[in-house]
Amino acid sequence: MENMPCWRREATVWLDTTSPGLPAEKREAFYEAVDRYYRQNPTAERDAHFLSVLKEDHEAFPKILREINADGPGSSSS
């Protein structure tokens, strides 16, 4: 985890905690969606309010996971 961007570490910890049994393809789709989320909401612009950034992210992650799980076969309910 050392060489991961901080957003990836945060997403990994969140996903491991909330959905440890999520299939690999769903995990990768989640990480790709989180990457898109961060490109659309750059953290550099939000660093001054780190705790609010974490709150925003932890509100966004469940929405992203629901979208991933709704995308067809292999859907897992958490």
PyMOL Python script that loads the backbone (N, CA, C, O; Angstrom):
from pymol import cmd

cmd.read_pdbstr("""\
ATOM      1  N   MET A   1       0.819  -1.195   0.000  1.00  0.00           N
ATOM      2  CA  MET A   1       0.000   0.000   0.000  1.00  0.00           C
ATOM      3  C   MET A   1       0.862   1.258   0.000  1.00  0.00           C
ATOM      4  O   MET A   1       0.345   2.357  -0.199  1.00  0.00           O
ATOM      5  N   GLU A   2       2.156   1.115   0.218  1.00  0.00           N
ATOM      6  CA  GLU A   2       3.034   2.278   0.322  1.00  0.00           C
ATOM      7  C   GLU A   2       3.033   3.151  -0.922  1.00  0.00           C
ATOM      8  O   GLU A   2       3.026   4.377  -0.809  1.00  0.00           O
ATOM      9  N   ASN A   3       3.039   2.557  -2.092  1.00  0.00           N
ATOM     10  CA  ASN A   3       3.147   3.330  -3.326  1.00  0.00           C
ATOM     11  C   ASN A   3       1.802   3.732  -3.913  1.00  0.00           C
ATOM     12  O   ASN A   3       1.748   4.302  -5.002  1.00  0.00           O
ATOM     13  N   MET A   4       0.722   3.442  -3.207  1.00  0.00           N
ATOM     14  CA  MET A   4      -0.614   3.806  -3.686  1.00  0.00           C
ATOM     15  C   MET A   4      -0.875   5.281  -3.434  1.00  0.00           C
ATOM     16  O   MET A   4      -0.414   5.840  -2.439  1.00  0.00           O
ATOM     17  N   PRO A   5      -1.622   5.914  -4.345  1.00  0.00           N
ATOM     18  CA  PRO A   5      -2.073   7.280  -4.042  1.00  0.00           C
ATOM     19  C   PRO A   5      -2.964   7.236  -2.796  1.00  0.00           C
ATOM     20  O   PRO A   5      -3.587   6.213  -2.515  1.00  0.00           O
ATOM     21  N   CYS A   6      -3.023   8.330  -2.060  1.00  0.00           N
ATOM     22  CA  CYS A   6      -3.792   8.324  -0.807  1.00  0.00           C
ATOM     23  C   CYS A   6      -5.261   8.002  -1.051  1.00  0.00           C
ATOM     24  O   CYS A   6      -5.892   7.367  -0.206  1.00  0.00           O
ATOM     25  N   TRP A   7      -5.830   8.430  -2.202  1.00  0.00           N
ATOM     26  CA  TRP A   7      -7.240   8.118  -2.462  1.00  0.00           C
ATOM     27  C   TRP A   7      -7.440   6.613  -2.584  1.00  0.00           C
ATOM     28  O   TRP A   7      -8.466   6.082  -2.159  1.00  0.00           O
ATOM     29  N   ARG A   8      -6.453   5.923  -3.168  1.00  0.00           N
ATOM     30  CA  ARG A   8      -6.577   4.471  -3.353  1.00  0.00           C
ATOM     31  C   ARG A   8      -6.490   3.754  -2.001  1.00  0.00           C
ATOM     32  O   ARG A   8      -7.215   2.790  -1.757  1.00  0.00           O
ATOM     33  N   ARG A   9      -5.603   4.230  -1.130  1.00  0.00           N
ATOM     34  CA  ARG A   9      -5.519   3.637   0.215  1.00  0.00           C
ATOM     35  C   ARG A   9      -6.840   3.817   0.947  1.00  0.00           C
ATOM     36  O   ARG A   9      -7.356   2.882   1.558  1.00  0.00           O
ATOM     37  N   GLU A  10      -7.383   5.034   0.878  1.00  0.00           N
ATOM     38  CA  GLU A  10      -8.653   5.320   1.552  1.00  0.00           C
ATOM     39  C   GLU A  10      -9.763   4.426   0.998  1.00  0.00           C
ATOM     40  O   GLU A  10     -10.543   3.855   1.761  1.00  0.00           O
ATOM     41  N   ALA A  11      -9.833   4.307  -0.330  1.00  0.00           N
ATOM     42  CA  ALA A  11     -10.863   3.482  -0.967  1.00  0.00           C
ATOM     43  C   ALA A  11     -10.674   2.003  -0.621  1.00  0.00           C
ATOM     44  O   ALA A  11     -11.652   1.289  -0.405  1.00  0.00           O
ATOM     45  N   THR A  12      -9.429   1.545  -0.568  1.00  0.00           N
ATOM     46  CA  THR A  12      -9.140   0.150  -0.243  1.00  0.00           C
ATOM     47  C   THR A  12      -9.562  -0.181   1.183  1.00  0.00           C
ATOM     48  O   THR A  12     -10.205  -1.203   1.426  1.00  0.00           O
ATOM     49  N   VAL A  13      -9.200   0.679   2.117  1.00  0.00           N
ATOM     50  CA  VAL A  13      -9.585   0.454   3.515  1.00  0.00           C
ATOM     51  C   VAL A  13     -11.103   0.456   3.646  1.00  0.00           C
ATOM     52  O   VAL A  13     -11.674  -0.399   4.323  1.00  0.00           O
ATOM     53  N   TRP A  14     -11.753   1.414   3.001  1.00  0.00           N
ATOM     54  CA  TRP A  14     -13.218   1.497   3.075  1.00  0.00           C
ATOM     55  C   TRP A  14     -13.854   0.236   2.496  1.00  0.00           C
ATOM     56  O   TRP A  14     -14.755  -0.344   3.102  1.00  0.00           O
ATOM     57  N   LEU A  15     -13.380  -0.191   1.312  1.00  0.00           N
ATOM     58  CA  LEU A  15     -13.969  -1.353   0.650  1.00  0.00           C
ATOM     59  C   LEU A  15     -13.689  -2.639   1.430  1.00  0.00           C
ATOM     60  O   LEU A  15     -14.574  -3.483   1.568  1.00  0.00           O
ATOM     61  N   ASP A  16     -12.465  -2.793   1.939  1.00  0.00           N
ATOM     62  CA  ASP A  16     -12.131  -3.980   2.732  1.00  0.00           C
ATOM     63  C   ASP A  16     -12.987  -4.071   3.991  1.00  0.00           C
ATOM     64  O   ASP A  16     -13.312  -5.166   4.449  1.00  0.00           O
ATOM     65  N   THR A  17     -13.345  -2.932   4.541  1.00  0.00           N
ATOM     66  CA  THR A  17     -14.148  -2.894   5.758  1.00  0.00           C
ATOM     67  C   THR A  17     -15.621  -3.163   5.479  1.00  0.00           C
ATOM     68  O   THR A  17     -16.275  -3.892   6.225  1.00  0.00           O
ATOM     69  N   THR A  18     -16.140  -2.578   4.407  1.00  0.00           N
ATOM     70  CA  THR A  18     -17.577  -2.677   4.150  1.00  0.00           C
ATOM     71  C   THR A  18     -17.976  -3.862   3.282  1.00  0.00           C
ATOM     72  O   THR A  18     -19.083  -4.383   3.421  1.00  0.00           O
ATOM     73  N   SER A  19     -17.092  -4.297   2.389  1.00  0.00           N
ATOM     74  CA  SER A  19     -17.437  -5.378   1.448  1.00  0.00           C
ATOM     75  C   SER A  19     -16.243  -6.298   1.215  1.00  0.00           C
ATOM     76  O   SER A  19     -15.739  -6.372   0.095  1.00  0.00           O
ATOM     77  N   PRO A  20     -15.780  -6.999   2.249  1.00  0.00           N
ATOM     78  CA  PRO A  20     -14.577  -7.818   2.092  1.00  0.00           C
ATOM     79  C   PRO A  20     -14.712  -8.946   1.072  1.00  0.00           C
ATOM     80  O   PRO A  20     -13.704  -9.390   0.522  1.00  0.00           O
ATOM     81  N   GLY A  21     -15.923  -9.418   0.806  1.00  0.00           N
ATOM     82  CA  GLY A  21     -16.111 -10.527  -0.119  1.00  0.00           C
ATOM     83  C   GLY A  21     -16.443 -10.111  -1.543  1.00  0.00           C
ATOM     84  O   GLY A  21     -16.832 -10.950  -2.357  1.00  0.00           O
ATOM     85  N   LEU A  22     -16.297  -8.840  -1.853  1.00  0.00           N
ATOM     86  CA  LEU A  22     -16.633  -8.354  -3.193  1.00  0.00           C
ATOM     87  C   LEU A  22     -15.714  -9.005  -4.229  1.00  0.00           C
ATOM     88  O   LEU A  22     -14.496  -9.014  -4.048  1.00  0.00           O
ATOM     89  N   PRO A  23     -16.279  -9.552  -5.317  1.00  0.00           N
ATOM     90  CA  PRO A  23     -15.454 -10.195  -6.349  1.00  0.00           C
ATOM     91  C   PRO A  23     -14.438  -9.219  -6.954  1.00  0.00           C
ATOM     92  O   PRO A  23     -14.658  -8.009  -6.993  1.00  0.00           O
ATOM     93  N   ALA A  24     -13.330  -9.778  -7.420  1.00  0.00           N
ATOM     94  CA  ALA A  24     -12.219  -8.976  -7.950  1.00  0.00           C
ATOM     95  C   ALA A  24     -12.656  -8.019  -9.053  1.00  0.00           C
ATOM     96  O   ALA A  24     -12.208  -6.872  -9.085  1.00  0.00           O
ATOM     97  N   GLU A  25     -13.532  -8.475  -9.967  1.00  0.00           N
ATOM     98  CA  GLU A  25     -13.946  -7.597 -11.070  1.00  0.00           C
ATOM     99  C   GLU A  25     -14.759  -6.407 -10.561  1.00  0.00           C
ATOM    100  O   GLU A  25     -14.670  -5.308 -11.108  1.00  0.00           O
ATOM    101  N   LYS A  26     -15.543  -6.630  -9.519  1.00  0.00           N
ATOM    102  CA  LYS A  26     -16.317  -5.529  -8.924  1.00  0.00           C
ATOM    103  C   LYS A  26     -15.390  -4.572  -8.170  1.00  0.00           C
ATOM    104  O   LYS A  26     -15.592  -3.358  -8.189  1.00  0.00           O
ATOM    105  N   ARG A  27     -14.366  -5.135  -7.504  1.00  0.00           N
ATOM    106  CA  ARG A  27     -13.395  -4.290  -6.796  1.00  0.00           C
ATOM    107  C   ARG A  27     -12.687  -3.371  -7.785  1.00  0.00           C
ATOM    108  O   ARG A  27     -12.550  -2.173  -7.539  1.00  0.00           O
ATOM    109  N   GLU A  28     -12.240  -3.934  -8.900  1.00  0.00           N
ATOM    110  CA  GLU A  28     -11.542  -3.117  -9.901  1.00  0.00           C
ATOM    111  C   GLU A  28     -12.467  -2.055 -10.482  1.00  0.00           C
ATOM    112  O   GLU A  28     -12.050  -0.917 -10.695  1.00  0.00           O
ATOM    113  N   ALA A  29     -13.718  -2.422 -10.738  1.00  0.00           N
ATOM    114  CA  ALA A  29     -14.687  -1.442 -11.245  1.00  0.00           C
ATOM    115  C   ALA A  29     -14.894  -0.329 -10.217  1.00  0.00           C
ATOM    116  O   ALA A  29     -15.021   0.840 -10.581  1.00  0.00           O
ATOM    117  N   PHE A  30     -14.927  -0.695  -8.931  1.00  0.00           N
ATOM    118  CA  PHE A  30     -15.070   0.303  -7.865  1.00  0.00           C
ATOM    119  C   PHE A  30     -13.879   1.252  -7.876  1.00  0.00           C
ATOM    120  O   PHE A  30     -14.059   2.468  -7.821  1.00  0.00           O
ATOM    121  N   TYR A  31     -12.661   0.710  -7.947  1.00  0.00           N
ATOM    122  CA  TYR A  31     -11.468   1.561  -7.942  1.00  0.00           C
ATOM    123  C   TYR A  31     -11.426   2.475  -9.167  1.00  0.00           C
ATOM    124  O   TYR A  31     -11.017   3.631  -9.061  1.00  0.00           O
ATOM    125  N   GLU A  32     -11.842   1.971 -10.312  1.00  0.00           N
ATOM    126  CA  GLU A  32     -11.898   2.812 -11.517  1.00  0.00           C
ATOM    127  C   GLU A  32     -12.909   3.940 -11.341  1.00  0.00           C
ATOM    128  O   GLU A  32     -12.650   5.077 -11.735  1.00  0.00           O
ATOM    129  N   ALA A  33     -14.057   3.626 -10.751  1.00  0.00           N
ATOM    130  CA  ALA A  33     -15.083   4.650 -10.520  1.00  0.00           C
ATOM    131  C   ALA A  33     -14.609   5.674  -9.494  1.00  0.00           C
ATOM    132  O   ALA A  33     -14.889   6.865  -9.632  1.00  0.00           O
ATOM    133  N   VAL A  34     -13.896   5.220  -8.470  1.00  0.00           N
ATOM    134  CA  VAL A  34     -13.352   6.150  -7.477  1.00  0.00           C
ATOM    135  C   VAL A  34     -12.296   7.044  -8.131  1.00  0.00           C
ATOM    136  O   VAL A  34     -12.223   8.237  -7.836  1.00  0.00           O
ATOM    137  N   ASP A  35     -11.490   6.476  -9.008  1.00  0.00           N
ATOM    138  CA  ASP A  35     -10.500   7.274  -9.736  1.00  0.00           C
ATOM    139  C   ASP A  35     -11.190   8.376 -10.537  1.00  0.00           C
ATOM    140  O   ASP A  35     -10.742   9.523 -10.534  1.00  0.00           O
ATOM    141  N   ARG A  36     -12.282   8.029 -11.223  1.00  0.00           N
ATOM    142  CA  ARG A  36     -13.051   9.044 -11.966  1.00  0.00           C
ATOM    143  C   ARG A  36     -13.609  10.106 -11.016  1.00  0.00           C
ATOM    144  O   ARG A  36     -13.578  11.299 -11.319  1.00  0.00           O
ATOM    145  N   TYR A  37     -14.119   9.661  -9.865  1.00  0.00           N
ATOM    146  CA  TYR A  37     -14.646  10.582  -8.855  1.00  0.00           C
ATOM    147  C   TYR A  37     -13.567  11.589  -8.448  1.00  0.00           C
ATOM    148  O   TYR A  37     -13.836  12.786  -8.357  1.00  0.00           O
ATOM    149  N   TYR A  38     -12.348  11.103  -8.204  1.00  0.00           N
ATOM    150  CA  TYR A  38     -11.267  12.005  -7.791  1.00  0.00           C
ATOM    151  C   TYR A  38     -10.814  12.926  -8.917  1.00  0.00           C
ATOM    152  O   TYR A  38     -10.418  14.062  -8.658  1.00  0.00           O
ATOM    153  N   ARG A  39     -10.863  12.460 -10.157  1.00  0.00           N
ATOM    154  CA  ARG A  39     -10.511  13.349 -11.276  1.00  0.00           C
ATOM    155  C   ARG A  39     -11.541  14.456 -11.426  1.00  0.00           C
ATOM    156  O   ARG A  39     -11.203  15.574 -11.814  1.00  0.00           O
ATOM    157  N   GLN A  40     -12.805  14.149 -11.119  1.00  0.00           N
ATOM    158  CA  GLN A  40     -13.866  15.156 -11.207  1.00  0.00           C
ATOM    159  C   GLN A  40     -13.903  16.054  -9.977  1.00  0.00           C
ATOM    160  O   GLN A  40     -14.424  17.167 -10.042  1.00  0.00           O
ATOM    161  N   ASN A  41     -13.358  15.586  -8.860  1.00  0.00           N
ATOM    162  CA  ASN A  41     -13.351  16.332  -7.588  1.00  0.00           C
ATOM    163  C   ASN A  41     -11.926  16.349  -7.035  1.00  0.00           C
ATOM    164  O   ASN A  41     -11.641  15.679  -6.043  1.00  0.00           O
ATOM    165  N   PRO A  42     -11.031  17.107  -7.666  1.00  0.00           N
ATOM    166  CA  PRO A  42      -9.610  17.072  -7.278  1.00  0.00           C
ATOM    167  C   PRO A  42      -9.392  17.391  -5.796  1.00  0.00           C
ATOM    168  O   PRO A  42      -9.918  18.371  -5.269  1.00  0.00           O
ATOM    169  N   THR A  43      -8.604  16.538  -5.141  1.00  0.00           N
ATOM    170  CA  THR A  43      -8.341  16.735  -3.717  1.00  0.00           C
ATOM    171  C   THR A  43      -7.444  17.934  -3.470  1.00  0.00           C
ATOM    172  O   THR A  43      -7.487  18.516  -2.386  1.00  0.00           O
ATOM    173  N   ALA A  44      -6.637  18.318  -4.441  1.00  0.00           N
ATOM    174  CA  ALA A  44      -5.748  19.468  -4.253  1.00  0.00           C
ATOM    175  C   ALA A  44      -6.545  20.715  -3.916  1.00  0.00           C
ATOM    176  O   ALA A  44      -6.082  21.571  -3.161  1.00  0.00           O
ATOM    177  N   GLU A  45      -7.725  20.815  -4.467  1.00  0.00           N
ATOM    178  CA  GLU A  45      -8.564  21.979  -4.216  1.00  0.00           C
ATOM    179  C   GLU A  45      -9.278  21.881  -2.875  1.00  0.00           C
ATOM    180  O   GLU A  45      -9.855  22.861  -2.404  1.00  0.00           O
ATOM    181  N   ARG A  46      -9.243  20.698  -2.256  1.00  0.00           N
ATOM    182  CA  ARG A  46     -10.017  20.486  -1.036  1.00  0.00           C
ATOM    183  C   ARG A  46      -9.137  20.220   0.185  1.00  0.00           C
ATOM    184  O   ARG A  46      -9.660  19.954   1.267  1.00  0.00           O
ATOM    185  N   ASP A  47      -7.820  20.287   0.034  1.00  0.00           N
ATOM    186  CA  ASP A  47      -6.909  19.926   1.122  1.00  0.00           C
ATOM    187  C   ASP A  47      -7.062  20.771   2.380  1.00  0.00           C
ATOM    188  O   ASP A  47      -6.795  20.282   3.478  1.00  0.00           O
ATOM    189  N   ALA A  48      -7.475  22.000   2.252  1.00  0.00           N
ATOM    190  CA  ALA A  48      -7.591  22.875   3.419  1.00  0.00           C
ATOM    191  C   ALA A  48      -8.636  22.366   4.407  1.00  0.00           C
ATOM    192  O   ALA A  48      -8.584  22.691   5.593  1.00  0.00           O
ATOM    193  N   HIS A  49      -9.566  21.583   3.925  1.00  0.00           N
ATOM    194  CA  HIS A  49     -10.650  21.073   4.770  1.00  0.00           C
ATOM    195  C   HIS A  49     -10.639  19.548   4.740  1.00  0.00           C
ATOM    196  O   HIS A  49     -11.585  18.917   4.267  1.00  0.00           O
ATOM    197  N   PHE A  50      -9.549  18.963   5.253  1.00  0.00           N
ATOM    198  CA  PHE A  50      -9.324  17.531   5.132  1.00  0.00           C
ATOM    199  C   PHE A  50     -10.458  16.695   5.709  1.00  0.00           C
ATOM    200  O   PHE A  50     -10.870  15.713   5.092  1.00  0.00           O
ATOM    201  N   LEU A  51     -10.968  17.063   6.874  1.00  0.00           N
ATOM    202  CA  LEU A  51     -12.040  16.263   7.480  1.00  0.00           C
ATOM    203  C   LEU A  51     -13.316  16.316   6.651  1.00  0.00           C
ATOM    204  O   LEU A  51     -14.029  15.318   6.547  1.00  0.00           O
ATOM    205  N   SER A  52     -13.608  17.464   6.066  1.00  0.00           N
ATOM    206  CA  SER A  52     -14.797  17.535   5.213  1.00  0.00           C
ATOM    207  C   SER A  52     -14.591  16.722   3.941  1.00  0.00           C
ATOM    208  O   SER A  52     -15.545  16.169   3.393  1.00  0.00           O
ATOM    209  N   VAL A  53     -13.337  16.648   3.467  1.00  0.00           N
ATOM    210  CA  VAL A  53     -13.028  15.816   2.302  1.00  0.00           C
ATOM    211  C   VAL A  53     -13.314  14.359   2.624  1.00  0.00           C
ATOM    212  O   VAL A  53     -13.947  13.659   1.834  1.00  0.00           O
ATOM    213  N   LEU A  54     -12.851  13.897   3.787  1.00  0.00           N
ATOM    214  CA  LEU A  54     -13.111  12.508   4.182  1.00  0.00           C
ATOM    215  C   LEU A  54     -14.603  12.235   4.281  1.00  0.00           C
ATOM    216  O   LEU A  54     -15.075  11.180   3.859  1.00  0.00           O
ATOM    217  N   LYS A  55     -15.336  13.173   4.831  1.00  0.00           N
ATOM    218  CA  LYS A  55     -16.791  13.004   4.948  1.00  0.00           C
ATOM    219  C   LYS A  55     -17.425  12.906   3.563  1.00  0.00           C
ATOM    220  O   LYS A  55     -18.268  12.041   3.324  1.00  0.00           O
ATOM    221  N   GLU A  56     -17.021  13.791   2.648  1.00  0.00           N
ATOM    222  CA  GLU A  56     -17.550  13.745   1.275  1.00  0.00           C
ATOM    223  C   GLU A  56     -17.236  12.405   0.623  1.00  0.00           C
ATOM    224  O   GLU A  56     -18.095  11.794  -0.013  1.00  0.00           O
ATOM    225  N   ASP A  57     -15.989  11.954   0.789  1.00  0.00           N
ATOM    226  CA  ASP A  57     -15.577  10.688   0.188  1.00  0.00           C
ATOM    227  C   ASP A  57     -16.376   9.526   0.754  1.00  0.00           C
ATOM    228  O   ASP A  57     -16.807   8.644   0.012  1.00  0.00           O
ATOM    229  N   HIS A  58     -16.571   9.524   2.046  1.00  0.00           N
ATOM    230  CA  HIS A  58     -17.296   8.416   2.676  1.00  0.00           C
ATOM    231  C   HIS A  58     -18.794   8.477   2.399  1.00  0.00           C
ATOM    232  O   HIS A  58     -19.508   7.507   2.654  1.00  0.00           O
ATOM    233  N   GLU A  59     -19.271   9.584   1.890  1.00  0.00           N
ATOM    234  CA  GLU A  59     -20.647   9.657   1.378  1.00  0.00           C
ATOM    235  C   GLU A  59     -20.676   9.199  -0.080  1.00  0.00           C
ATOM    236  O   GLU A  59     -21.657   8.604  -0.526  1.00  0.00           O
ATOM    237  N   ALA A  60     -19.603   9.474  -0.820  1.00  0.00           N
ATOM    238  CA  ALA A  60     -19.543   9.105  -2.236  1.00  0.00           C
ATOM    239  C   ALA A  60     -19.284   7.612  -2.430  1.00  0.00           C
ATOM    240  O   ALA A  60     -19.858   7.006  -3.335  1.00  0.00           O
ATOM    241  N   PHE A  61     -18.431   7.005  -1.601  1.00  0.00           N
ATOM    242  CA  PHE A  61     -18.064   5.604  -1.792  1.00  0.00           C
ATOM    243  C   PHE A  61     -19.271   4.665  -1.816  1.00  0.00           C
ATOM    244  O   PHE A  61     -19.338   3.818  -2.707  1.00  0.00           O
ATOM    245  N   PRO A  62     -20.230   4.765  -0.886  1.00  0.00           N
ATOM    246  CA  PRO A  62     -21.389   3.866  -0.954  1.00  0.00           C
ATOM    247  C   PRO A  62     -22.204   4.059  -2.234  1.00  0.00           C
ATOM    248  O   PRO A  62     -22.718   3.090  -2.793  1.00  0.00           O
ATOM    249  N   LYS A  63     -22.321   5.292  -2.695  1.00  0.00           N
ATOM    250  CA  LYS A  63     -23.045   5.552  -3.946  1.00  0.00           C
ATOM    251  C   LYS A  63     -22.334   4.885  -5.111  1.00  0.00           C
ATOM    252  O   LYS A  63     -22.969   4.266  -5.965  1.00  0.00           O
ATOM    253  N   ILE A  64     -21.012   5.013  -5.142  1.00  0.00           N
ATOM    254  CA  ILE A  64     -20.223   4.393  -6.208  1.00  0.00           C
ATOM    255  C   ILE A  64     -20.394   2.878  -6.157  1.00  0.00           C
ATOM    256  O   ILE A  64     -20.598   2.244  -7.193  1.00  0.00           O
ATOM    257  N   LEU A  65     -20.312   2.294  -4.967  1.00  0.00           N
ATOM    258  CA  LEU A  65     -20.444   0.840  -4.836  1.00  0.00           C
ATOM    259  C   LEU A  65     -21.830   0.369  -5.265  1.00  0.00           C
ATOM    260  O   LEU A  65     -21.953  -0.667  -5.918  1.00  0.00           O
ATOM    261  N   ARG A  66     -22.868   1.110  -4.911  1.00  0.00           N
ATOM    262  CA  ARG A  66     -24.225   0.740  -5.349  1.00  0.00           C
ATOM    263  C   ARG A  66     -24.309   0.742  -6.874  1.00  0.00           C
ATOM    264  O   ARG A  66     -24.922  -0.150  -7.460  1.00  0.00           O
ATOM    265  N   GLU A  67     -23.696   1.736  -7.521  1.00  0.00           N
ATOM    266  CA  GLU A  67     -23.710   1.787  -8.986  1.00  0.00           C
ATOM    267  C   GLU A  67     -22.973   0.590  -9.573  1.00  0.00           C
ATOM    268  O   GLU A  67     -23.435  -0.007 -10.545  1.00  0.00           O
ATOM    269  N   ILE A  68     -21.832   0.238  -8.990  1.00  0.00           N
ATOM    270  CA  ILE A  68     -21.045  -0.909  -9.463  1.00  0.00           C
ATOM    271  C   ILE A  68     -21.857  -2.192  -9.305  1.00  0.00           C
ATOM    272  O   ILE A  68     -21.905  -3.013 -10.222  1.00  0.00           O
ATOM    273  N   ASN A  69     -22.486  -2.367  -8.161  1.00  0.00           N
ATOM    274  CA  ASN A  69     -23.269  -3.580  -7.906  1.00  0.00           C
ATOM    275  C   ASN A  69     -24.513  -3.660  -8.779  1.00  0.00           C
ATOM    276  O   ASN A  69     -25.012  -4.755  -9.039  1.00  0.00           O
ATOM    277  N   ALA A  70     -25.013  -2.537  -9.229  1.00  0.00           N
ATOM    278  CA  ALA A  70     -26.210  -2.519 -10.071  1.00  0.00           C
ATOM    279  C   ALA A  70     -25.889  -2.781 -11.538  1.00  0.00           C
ATOM    280  O   ALA A  70     -26.797  -2.942 -12.353  1.00  0.00           O
ATOM    281  N   ASP A  71     -24.606  -2.824 -11.878  1.00  0.00           N
ATOM    282  CA  ASP A  71     -24.191  -2.964 -13.271  1.00  0.00           C
ATOM    283  C   ASP A  71     -24.115  -4.405 -13.750  1.00  0.00           C
ATOM    284  O   ASP A  71     -23.078  -4.822 -14.265  1.00  0.00           O
ATOM    285  N   GLY A  72     -25.176  -5.170 -13.596  1.00  0.00           N
ATOM    286  CA  GLY A  72     -25.251  -6.460 -14.259  1.00  0.00           C
ATOM    287  C   GLY A  72     -24.877  -7.668 -13.439  1.00  0.00           C
ATOM    288  O   GLY A  72     -24.937  -7.643 -12.209  1.00  0.00           O
ATOM    289  N   PRO A  73     -24.475  -8.764 -14.149  1.00  0.00           N
ATOM    290  CA  PRO A  73     -24.235 -10.057 -13.520  1.00  0.00           C
ATOM    291  C   PRO A  73     -23.106  -9.988 -12.505  1.00  0.00           C
ATOM    292  O   PRO A  73     -22.205  -9.156 -12.600  1.00  0.00           O
ATOM    293  N   GLY A  74     -23.181 -10.880 -11.537  1.00  0.00           N
ATOM    294  CA  GLY A  74     -22.163 -10.921 -10.503  1.00  0.00           C
ATOM    295  C   GLY A  74     -22.403  -9.889  -9.429  1.00  0.00           C
ATOM    296  O   GLY A  74     -21.549  -9.652  -8.575  1.00  0.00           O
ATOM    297  N   SER A  75     -23.577  -9.274  -9.476  1.00  0.00           N
ATOM    298  CA  SER A  75     -23.898  -8.259  -8.476  1.00  0.00           C
ATOM    299  C   SER A  75     -23.914  -8.890  -7.104  1.00  0.00           C
ATOM    300  O   SER A  75     -24.416  -9.996  -6.906  1.00  0.00           O
ATOM    301  N   SER A  76     -23.350  -8.154  -6.160  1.00  0.00           N
ATOM    302  CA  SER A  76     -23.288  -8.631  -4.779  1.00  0.00           C
ATOM    303  C   SER A  76     -23.985  -7.623  -3.906  1.00  0.00           C
ATOM    304  O   SER A  76     -23.734  -6.424  -4.025  1.00  0.00           O
ATOM    305  N   SER A  77     -24.857  -8.080  -3.029  1.00  0.00           N
ATOM    306  CA  SER A  77     -25.507  -7.129  -2.132  1.00  0.00           C
ATOM    307  C   SER A  77     -24.741  -7.082  -0.832  1.00  0.00           C
ATOM    308  O   SER A  77     -24.429  -8.120  -0.249  1.00  0.00           O
ATOM    309  N   SER A  78     -24.436  -5.871  -0.372  1.00  0.00           N
ATOM    310  CA  SER A  78     -23.674  -5.699   0.858  1.00  0.00           C
ATOM    311  C   SER A  78     -24.533  -5.019   1.867  1.00  0.00           C
ATOM    312  O   SER A  78     -24.091  -4.771   2.988  1.00  0.00           O
TER     313      SER A  78
END
""", "prot")
cmd.dss("prot")
cmd.show_as("cartoon", "prot")
cmd.util.cbc("prot")
cmd.orient("prot")
